[in-house]
């Protein structure tokens, strides 16, 4: 759309955004399709800033009258709040950036039946080869987020950012109940680019089956503080939940413990943690953000550098409050959502150790691989569920573990890190739930640390 023709309607600082989210979902349980849906939600929104107060308005209609309505209403809302809030007058930092980033596939578009056949192929492989399963679930989920933005400071942006994922959930029966384990395949891109051949995932499915059989015969870990190696999957979730959220500037303003730690050691010198905007280590990130939803050019934020807390993540309002540079972390999920500070691709940087050497260095501990869920608060205290892991005895992997948890205070735990692996991987399936859901990625290397693990005495 040609949004620039509406710029004359702007009063003061204004953002105008047109957006459509398209979701395609196919789910199969034990060979039977139980879900097959396509949904789309689209509309426009405008946000206006006047003397410290924001006004916002949105409409599911996309036409000239609706655009004029949301611009006018957002401006009026800002003026109304300005009169009643009595906030101090302050000008937002000025940013201007332009560009177009379209990840729409260039290949012939696959039909819904093509997608169903792909899911069926995955399911058939599981059914034919993995004979000890009690049940199996295969779920395809695609999300296309298409946005167009114009701001009164001259930012103009278009993006179409797709993500395509397949979730596989396996279940086996044991004498003590059912045991479940899952794996996620997929990445940035539409179905046609991400999923080419079902056979590409056979090796990973074989590994998943091997793991669930070992887990079915697993043991509980010994409860207490133990030396553990956290696989990149767990290290990435920890980076997002326990560190990332505490260093979002709005959370800092709300009382996060990170407010007291700027330029102080909060982790081992081996730890550098970055919220990447769009490119990491020479490759496009799973959730690339080039211009955020306030029209700011997105840049990487080095949150922790060599163990020292160096920066928070900001939107325009927090950058004004903290008197610092913009980072481009303002994001909105739906057209009817206001943008606020969100992570993008948060990861610990790789180190110099080999994972095999890290395992060999542990006499009595655990190798923790996969998390189910987790939570953390503004003190960086966290608890994460662990659904896959192994004992380490005399430098060798031992028995698999039953479901357990890890917990602690992240800023304390990260100070115990003594090794960081030299590889890096991403968890591309994250949906952060801070006030509104939004796609995120988290990742990093494996880390060796001391951590509190739940289990039996």
Buried (B, 14 or more C-beta within 10 A) or exposed (E): EEBEEBBEBBBBBBBBBBBBBBBBBBBBBBEEBEEBEEEEEBBBBBBBBBBBBBBBBBBEEBEEEBBEBBBBBBBBBBBEBBEEEEEEEEEBBBBBBBEEBEBBBEEEEBEEEEBBEBBBBBBEBBBEEBEEBEEBBBBBBBBBBBBBBBBBBBBBBBBBBBBBBBBBBBBBEEEEEEBBBBBBBBBBBBBBBBBEEBEEBBEEBEEBBEBBBBBBEBEBBBBEEBBBBBBBBBBBBBBBBBBBBBBBBBBBBEEBBBBEBBEEBBBBEBBBBBBBBBEBEEEBBBBBBBBBBBBBBBBBBBBBBEBBBBBBBBBBBBBBBBEBEBBBBBBBBBBBBBBBBBBBBBBBBBBEBBBEEBBEBBEEBBBBBBBBEBBBBBBBBBBBBBBBBBBBEEBEBBBBBBBBBBBBBBBEBBBBBBBBBEBBBBBBBBEBEBEBEBBBBBBBBBBBBBBBBBBEE
